C-alpha cells in the first residue's frame, strides 16, 4: 500500500462523482425551463440506483475473472465479497497500491456517469419510470461486459486495444446507446420546426467548469497512482480541452459568423472526451493535436442529426460518440511507449506501424455495434411494455410538473 497513491485516488473518486452533478447542470441549462428539474433528477437519480447496482453485482460482472481474456466477469465480488481494505488476491490486481475497496469506489463513479451521459439525447420527453428501468438494465447488460473487455483484461485488451480512462467504455458506449435510444423514442413535439433554445446558459457554463475540473480525476486518477503517468494525464486533459474549444469556435465562427458560449462549452467537453482514451499514453504536443481535431470534427458532426433525421436533443452523438471515436482512433497514431510502458505498439506517427491503429478501430467498432444493438433491444422491450416517453399532454406541460410535481422557477 502507498499512502500517496491512496490519497490521490481518494481525491479522484470524489472528483469523478462531482462530475455527475456537473453534467446535470451542463445539460440542465440547455433544456427548456419546464424540463430543467427533470434533467437534474435523471442525473442525480443515477447516483442512487447505479451505485447500489454496482456494489451488488455490476462490479463483479465487470472485474470478476479479470485478466483471463474472457467476455464477462463472474460473481466472485458480488455484494462486495472479498472487496476489502487490503489488496486483492487476484493476480490481475497485483499492480494496485491502493485498497481494493477504493478501486471499486473509483470505478463506481465511471459506472454512474456513463448512463447519465445518455440523458442529453433523450431530453424533454423520456418518462422517468422508463428511464429508471432503462439505466439499471443497461448498466448490467451493456456497461459491465464492455468494461470487462477493456478495463479488466478482457478480450479487447488482450487483443491489444488501449483505453486509458474510457474512450470506448464510457463515451463510445454511451454515445451509441444514445443514438439507439432516440431512434426508438422519436422526436420531441415540434422538432425541428419550432425553436427550442437553452433556457439558462450560465448554468451550462457552470456545469462545464465542474466537468473540466472533475475530469482531472477522471483521467489522471485512472493512473491509479500519484506518479508521472498521472502528471502527464492531467496536463494532456487540460491541453486537449483548450485546443478543442478553440477548434470548435473557429468552425462556428466560419459557419455562423459568431463564437458562442454554448460552442465554447461544447468544444471543451469534446476535447475532454477525445483525450480520455489517450490521456496516459501520449505526450508532448499530441493532446493539442487530438483536441483541435476533435473540436473541429465534433462541431461538424452536429450535421449528423439533420442528415439522419433523428432528434439528439443536446448533441450526445456529436460530442460523445464522435469525440470518443476520434480519440480512440487517434491513439493509434500518437501512442508513446516513453510515456507509459503499457504501450507495446507505438502509434503510427512514432514508427509503430498499423498494429495499434487496427486494434483501436476494431475495439471502437465492436463497442459501438454492441452498445447500439443491445440498447435497441432494451429500449424496444421497455417501450412495448411500460412505454418510453410521456404522452403529448405531459410533454407540453413539461417533465418538471408531469413527472415530479415541481417547478424550477416560481414564475
Buried (B, 14 or more C-beta within 10 A) or exposed (E): EBEEBBEBBBBBBBBBBBBBBBBBBBBBBBBBBBBBBBBBBBBEBBBEBBBEBBBEBBBBBBBBBBBBBBEBBBEBBBEBEEBEEEBBEBEBBEEBBBBBBBBBBBBBBBBBBBBBBBBBBBBBBBBBBBBBBBBBBBBBBBBBBBBBBBBBBBBBBEBBBBBBBBBBBBBBBBBBBBBBBBBBBBBBBEBEEEEBEBBBBEBBBBBBBBBBEBBBBBBBBBBBBBBEBBEBBBBBBBBBBBBBBBBBBBBBEEEEEEBBEBBBBBBBBBBBBBBBBBBBBBBBEBBBBBBBBBBBBBBBBBEBBEEEEBBBBBBBBBBBBBBBBBBBBBBBBBBBBEBBEEBEBBBBBBEBEEBBBBBBBBBBBBBBEBBBEBBBBBBEEBBEEEEBBBEEEBBEBBBBBBBBEEBBEEE
